[in-house]
Amino acid sequence: MEWIDQLETVCRKYNCPLHRDEPLRKYTTFRIGGGCTALVDISSVEGLQKLVQLCNQNQVRWTVLGNGSNVLVSDEGYDGVVFIVGRQFSGVEILDGGLVRCQAGALLMSVAKMVLEESLSGMECLAGIPGTIGGALYMNAGAYGGEMADVVVSAEYLDEDGLLKTISGEEMELSYRHSMFSGTKRIITSVTMQLHSGKYDAIKTEMEGYLNQRRAKQPLELPSAGSTFKRPAGSYASFLIDQCGLKGASVGDAQVSTKHAGFVVNTGKATCRDVLELCDYVIETVKEKTGYQLELEPVVLR
Ligand SMILES: Cc1cc2nc3c(=O)[nH]c(=O)nc-3n(C[C@H](O)[C@H](O)[C@H](O)COP(=O)(O)OP(=O)(O)OC[C@H]3O[C@@H](n4cnc5c(N)ncnc54)[C@H](O)[C@@H]3O)c2cc1C
């Protein structure tokens, strides 16, 4: 039996259909990229474990996506299996003492809304980040002075061999847009956060304030992967790009947003090549004119 047929049999058992030659564009907020050999929207740790082990045994490449809001998929797509840790794996439990345990596919926005209803504070600044809890922990997502590191107390993950492990927040090496999961084959399956009791109205007002700031400043009406460049030490990418007169610069349908210079947006049919060419141009120009070295924030999936 071909490896893909074996995978399909496991998928049937765990009720997570396998899609062959699936376009990845549909699974990313940038709406860019080619297809993958197979895609599985996973629904349980056990199923994921079996699928990872089967891929490993057959030396088949695999990767994980959450909400696809921090990835740029190559035009050629991904030659391998993509596991989506998303909607089908998004349960949230509110435990005693402000502890909240989420399956990795839960969206930050949905969790933030749920904890608001319990008057739990700690996620106000994270609510507008359009990723999953797993994706957010992977890169220690943050905004408006807060980050995942402030609230995470532990997580469960599958290691490279598909074995389930538990890790504490302190062991995760969380720093600016980095964790011990970054660049590895570890798959985060659940995240536990410590929040604290607050006042419903105050939490709601703060959360809405951040969401309004996003709506006012970010080009949310166009596909993107959010901030395209990491914050360089001592400055801000958007400030530097703006200073260099690069707002509106474009290659094909990839454009430096005219609303927020830190975002590269897809104004129509941008390709991955367009985005990367534009980013190279921005990086070179900023280096030449200001001396700062910018670095891409989204993960490039090839
Ligand atoms: C409009 C917009 C605004 C944004 N604003 C912010 C912001 O304010 N702050 C910020 O930090 N980011 C921001 N982002 C970027 C993005 O939303 C975050 O990085 C988010 O945490 C990514 O989560 P995701 O589920 O979409 O991950 P994906 O994009 O699906 O994946 C990103 C990386 O994480 C890995 N990954 C995903 N899930 C898992 C998992 N369960 N286990 C292991 N690895 C996993 C993937 O393999 C990939 O390497 C923004 C993006 C957009 C489009």
The ligand as an SDF file (V2000), in Angstrom:
LIG
                    3D

 53 58  0  0  0  0  0  0  0  0999 V2000
   -3.6200   41.2410   10.3160 C   0  0  0  0  0  0  0  0  0  0  0  0
   -2.5880   40.5240   11.1610 C   0  0  0  0  0  0  0  0  0  0  0  0
   -2.1870   41.0690   12.3600 C   0  0  0  0  0  0  0  0  0  0  0  0
   -1.2220   40.4160   13.1460 C   0  0  0  0  0  0  0  0  0  0  0  0
   -0.8450   40.9730   14.3360 N   0  0  0  0  0  0  0  0  0  0  0  0
    0.0970   40.3590   15.0890 C   0  0  0  0  0  0  0  0  0  0  0  0
    0.5080   40.9270   16.3370 C   0  0  0  0  0  0  0  0  0  0  0  0
    0.0220   41.9630   16.7690 O   0  0  0  0  0  0  0  0  0  0  0  0
    1.4590   40.2770   17.0440 N   0  0  0  0  0  0  0  0  0  0  0  0
    2.0230   39.1100   16.6080 C   0  0  0  0  0  0  0  0  0  0  0  0
    2.8820   38.5610   17.3180 O   0  0  0  0  0  0  0  0  0  0  0  0
    1.6550   38.5480   15.4420 N   0  0  0  0  0  0  0  0  0  0  0  0
    0.7020   39.1320   14.6690 C   0  0  0  0  0  0  0  0  0  0  0  0
    0.3250   38.5750   13.4830 N   0  0  0  0  0  0  0  0  0  0  0  0
    0.9650   37.3320   13.0060 C   0  0  0  0  0  0  0  0  0  0  0  0
    0.2320   36.0450   13.4280 C   0  0  0  0  0  0  0  0  0  0  0  0
   -1.1540   36.2600   13.6160 O   0  0  0  0  0  0  0  0  0  0  0  0
    0.8180   35.4500   14.7060 C   0  0  0  0  0  0  0  0  0  0  0  0
    2.1890   35.1510   14.4960 O   0  0  0  0  0  0  0  0  0  0  0  0
    0.1130   34.1590   15.1340 C   0  0  0  0  0  0  0  0  0  0  0  0
    0.6150   33.7960   16.3730 O   0  0  0  0  0  0  0  0  0  0  0  0
    0.3220   32.9970   14.1610 C   0  0  0  0  0  0  0  0  0  0  0  0
   -0.5410   31.9340   14.5430 O   0  0  0  0  0  0  0  0  0  0  0  0
   -1.1260   30.9270   13.4530 P   0  0  0  0  0  0  0  0  0  0  0  0
   -1.9670   29.9380   14.1520 O   0  0  0  0  0  0  0  0  0  0  0  0
   -1.7670   31.6670   12.3520 O   0  0  0  0  0  0  0  0  0  0  0  0
    0.2190   30.2420   12.9520 O   0  0  0  0  0  0  0  0  0  0  0  0
    0.5760   29.8170   11.4550 P   0  0  0  0  0  0  0  0  0  0  0  0
    0.7390   31.0350   10.6180 O   0  0  0  0  0  0  0  0  0  0  0  0
   -0.3650   28.7970   10.9770 O   0  0  0  0  0  0  0  0  0  0  0  0
    2.0140   29.1630   11.6630 O   0  0  0  0  0  0  0  0  0  0  0  0
    3.1240   29.9660   11.9820 C   0  0  0  0  0  0  0  0  0  0  0  0
    4.2550   29.0490   12.4460 C   0  0  0  0  0  0  0  0  0  0  0  0
    3.8400   28.4150   13.6450 O   0  0  0  0  0  0  0  0  0  0  0  0
    3.9050   27.0140   13.4960 C   0  0  0  0  0  0  0  0  0  0  0  0
    2.7680   26.4380   14.2200 N   0  0  0  0  0  0  0  0  0  0  0  0
    1.4570   26.7590   14.1100 C   0  0  0  0  0  0  0  0  0  0  0  0
    0.7140   26.0220   14.9520 N   0  0  0  0  0  0  0  0  0  0  0  0
    1.5820   25.2060   15.5980 C   0  0  0  0  0  0  0  0  0  0  0  0
    1.4390   24.1970   16.5870 C   0  0  0  0  0  0  0  0  0  0  0  0
    0.2370   23.8490   17.0910 N   0  0  0  0  0  0  0  0  0  0  0  0
    2.5560   23.5550   17.0190 N   0  0  0  0  0  0  0  0  0  0  0  0
    3.7690   23.8770   16.5360 C   0  0  0  0  0  0  0  0  0  0  0  0
    3.9690   24.8140   15.5960 N   0  0  0  0  0  0  0  0  0  0  0  0
    2.8790   25.4670   15.1450 C   0  0  0  0  0  0  0  0  0  0  0  0
    3.8210   26.7400   12.0020 C   0  0  0  0  0  0  0  0  0  0  0  0
    4.4560   25.5100   11.6660 O   0  0  0  0  0  0  0  0  0  0  0  0
    4.5540   27.9380   11.4300 C   0  0  0  0  0  0  0  0  0  0  0  0
    5.9370   27.6920   11.4380 O   0  0  0  0  0  0  0  0  0  0  0  0
   -0.6440   39.1980   12.6910 C   0  0  0  0  0  0  0  0  0  0  0  0
   -1.0620   38.6510   11.4650 C   0  0  0  0  0  0  0  0  0  0  0  0
   -2.0240   39.2970   10.7020 C   0  0  0  0  0  0  0  0  0  0  0  0
   -2.4630   38.6790    9.4070 C   0  0  0  0  0  0  0  0  0  0  0  0
  1  2  1  0
  2  3  1  0
  2 52  2  0
  3  4  2  0
  4  5  1  0
  4 50  1  0
  5  6  2  0
  6  7  1  0
  6 13  1  0
  7  8  2  0
  7  9  1  0
  9 10  1  0
 10 11  2  0
 10 12  1  0
 12 13  2  0
 13 14  1  0
 14 15  1  0
 14 50  1  0
 15 16  1  0
 16 17  1  0
 16 18  1  0
 18 19  1  0
 18 20  1  0
 20 21  1  0
 20 22  1  0
 22 23  1  0
 23 24  1  0
 24 25  2  0
 24 26  1  0
 24 27  1  0
 27 28  1  0
 28 29  2  0
 28 30  1  0
 28 31  1  0
 31 32  1  0
 32 33  1  0
 33 34  1  0
 33 48  1  0
 34 35  1  0
 35 36  1  0
 35 46  1  0
 36 37  1  0
 36 45  1  0
 37 38  2  0
 38 39  1  0
 39 40  1  0
 39 45  2  0
 40 41  1  0
 40 42  2  0
 42 43  1  0
 43 44  2  0
 44 45  1  0
 46 47  1  0
 46 48  1  0
 48 49  1  0
 50 51  2  0
 51 52  1  0
 52 53  1  0
M  END
$$$$
